[in-house]
């Protein structure tokens, strides 16, 4: 895994000095030759915080999965009865996920959180973001977060999951860049706070958070 991470950081640093600082996502997926072991954030299962939330919330409707990667969270929601749209900035990730989950009728799309489809705004009963904001540099992250809440329908829920920075003054090299509660709170500005949870996950490094808001 150290070798995989080093390769990823080389791509991150190369993209940082280009006009497309997020192009490394596509580079990483394409150079993996569809070997899931080369994707450092691929857990090969839905995030346990999503599973836990879903078990406590018997809901369904239209769901949007942001930065869907190889589609485990999207597939999980689909199996739970949601009508799912899932997008990722990497076209290769989208095609790979479509192949992995071909038994579903998920609407897969290549897309960018900085410039979402206009038809998505105000349309979803659930917007799910897992480990995406923490994977992009702060100056881009601040612009991206403002597009999450507007995609909620009335009474829709926004669920964000990621790594928590317990010590705000400690700088960590990333990605990922763990997020502080101060930053996380900005994601849900204008929404009703439903939940703020943090705990460790067995076998995974660092404390994780789940924040949930409701559109009123």
SVG drawing of the C-alpha trace seen along z (x, -y; Angstrom):
<svg xmlns="http://www.w3.org/2000/svg" viewBox="-40 -29 46 37">
<polyline fill="none" stroke="black" stroke-width="0.4" points="0.0,0.0 2.9,-2.4 4.0,-1.9 0.4,-2.6 0.2,-5.7 3.6,-6.9 2.4,-6.5 -0.7,-8.4 1.2,-11.3 3.4,-11.5 0.3,-12.0 -1.2,-14.5 2.0,-16.6 2.2,-16.5 -1.5,-17.6 -1.0,-20.3 1.2,-22.4 -1.1,-21.9 -4.3,-23.7 -6.3,-20.6 -5.3,-20.0 -7.9,-17.2 -6.8,-15.3 -4.9,-12.8 -8.1,-11.0 -8.4,-9.9 -4.7,-9.2 -4.9,-6.9 -7.9,-4.9 -6.5,-4.5 -3.0,-3.4 -4.5,-0.9 -5.4,1.4 -8.6,2.2 -6.7,3.7 -8.7,2.6 -5.6,3.0 -4.1,-0.1 -7.0,-2.3 -6.0,-3.3 -9.5,-4.3 -11.4,-1.3 -12.7,0.7 -14.6,3.1 -17.7,2.7 -20.1,-0.1 -18.8,-2.5 -19.9,-1.1 -21.1,-4.5 -23.5,-4.5 -24.7,-1.0 -25.2,-2.0 -27.1,-5.2 -29.3,-3.2 -30.1,-0.6 -31.5,-3.3 -33.3,-5.2 -35.8,-3.2 -36.1,-5.7 -36.1,-5.7 -36.5,-8.0 -34.0,-9.6 -30.3,-9.4 -27.3,-11.2 -23.8,-9.7 -21.1,-12.3 -17.7,-11.0 -19.0,-7.5 -15.6,-5.8 -16.1,-2.1 -19.7,-2.2 -20.0,-0.3 -22.0,-2.9 -24.2,-3.5 -24.9,0.2 -25.7,0.5 -28.3,-2.3 -29.8,-0.7 -30.2,2.6 -31.9,0.8 -34.5,-0.5 -33.2,-3.9 -33.3,-5.2 -29.6,-6.1 -27.7,-8.6 -23.9,-8.3 -21.2,-10.5 -17.4,-10.7 -14.9,-13.1 -13.1,-10.1 -14.6,-8.6 -12.6,-5.5 -14.0,-5.1 -17.6,-5.5 -17.1,-2.8 -15.4,-0.5 -18.2,-0.9 -20.8,-0.3 -19.1,3.0 -18.8,4.0 -22.4,3.3 -24.0,4.2 -26.9,6.0 -28.2,2.6 -30.0,-0.2 -28.0,-3.0 -27.7,-6.1 -23.9,-6.4 -22.4,-9.7 -19.1,-11.5 -19.3,-14.8 -17.6,-17.4 -18.9,-18.7 -17.5,-22.1 -19.9,-22.2 -22.8,-19.8 -25.5,-19.1 -28.1,-21.9 -30.9,-19.4 -29.7,-17.9 -30.4,-20.9 -33.4,-20.5 -34.0,-16.9 -32.7,-14.5 -34.1,-13.0 -30.6,-12.0 -27.2,-13.4 -24.3,-11.3 -20.7,-12.4 -18.1,-9.9 -14.3,-10.8 -14.6,-13.3 -14.1,-16.7 -11.1,-15.4 -9.4,-14.3 -9.3,-17.7 -7.2,-20.7 -8.7,-23.3 -9.1,-26.1 -11.1,-23.8 -12.9,-22.1 -14.3,-25.4 -15.9,-25.9 -17.1,-22.4 -19.0,-22.2 -21.4,-24.9 -22.9,-22.7 -24.0,-19.9 -27.0,-21.3 -28.6,-22.9 -29.1,-19.4 -31.5,-18.4 -35.2,-18.3 -37.5,-19.6 -37.1,-17.4 -34.0,-15.8 -31.0,-14.6 -27.4,-15.4 -25.0,-12.7 -21.3,-13.5 -18.7,-10.9 -14.9,-11.3 -11.8,-11.4 -11.9,-13.8 -9.1,-16.1 -9.2,-16.0 -6.5,-18.7 -7.3,-21.6 -3.8,-23.1 -2.0,-20.0 -1.2,-20.1 -1.2,-16.7 0.1,-15.9 -2.5,-14.6 -4.6,-13.6 -6.6,-12.8 -6.7,-15.9 -8.8,-15.2 -11.5,-17.8 -12.2,-19.8 -15.7,-20.2 -15.5,-23.9 -15.1,-23.1 -17.7,-20.3 -20.3,-22.7 -19.9,-24.9 -21.2,-22.1 -24.6,-22.2 -25.1,-25.9 -28.7,-26.7 -29.8,-23.2 -31.2,-21.6 -28.6,-19.6 -29.7,-16.0 -26.5,-14.2 -22.8,-14.7 -21.1,-11.4 -17.5,-10.4 -15.7,-7.1 -13.0,-4.8 -13.5,-2.0 -11.8,1.3 -8.9,1.9 -8.9,-1.7 -6.6,-4.5 -7.9,-7.7 -11.2,-8.8 -14.1,-9.1 -17.1,-11.4 -20.7,-11.2 -22.6,-14.5 -26.3,-14.6 -28.5,-17.5 -32.1,-18.0 -33.4,-20.5 -36.4,-22.3"/>
</svg>
